[in-house]
Amino acid sequence: MTELMTEQKHVSIVQLNEAALTALADGDIVAANQASPVELTPYCAGPHWTSVWRMRREQVATDPASATWITGIVWDDDRQLAVGRAGFHGPPDGDGRVEVGYAIDPAHRRRGYARAALELMLDRAAHDPQVRVVRASVSPTNLASRNLVQQYGFVEVGEQWDHEDGLETVYELTRDEART
């Protein structure tokens, strides 16, 4: 039986260098761990995440400044354990919009990690003068994520088709509303 969240999680989002991103994109956990500042689990290099790591590796290669914004590892500070990934899709665009993304290893879901990671991202957005809007795109069937973003005041603004994830509902929140 999965233990439900009972206390607030203390997490960090640990940014990865290009070598770690490359190894993860290749599904090579050994090389990824050699380059990563934290120990990664085999789940981090699994086939369900390689496209994300590939995309982020190419993004950093093209725009090194985006490295501080993009997807990193959700790290449980207390347990010293990688439990998922989270970050922005990139730095603020020309309209001051950033998009959050997160995924928690199924072995660690329903324990508050997605909430803690989202709060870190919202805090960063709320304190960055370049950010005006925070966006979250959620599959209509992902009730947990939909409920989570709605709890933080995200408002549905439309739908979009993602070539990898299919139909997504788009939610947005202004930077001022992002204060947690």
SULPE-V899803 format. One record per helix or strand of 2 or more residues. SS is the DSSP state (H for helix, E for strand). FROM is the first residue (numbers start at 0). TO is the last residue. Records with the same first field share a line. If there is no record, write none. Layout:
SS->FROM-TO ; FROM-TO
//
This chain:
E->10-13 ; 71-75 ; 80-87 ; 96-103 ; 132-137 ; 154-161 ; 165-173
H->17-24 ; 28-34 ; 41-44 ; 49-61 ; 63-67 ; 105-107 ; 112-125 ; 142-150 ; 175-177
//
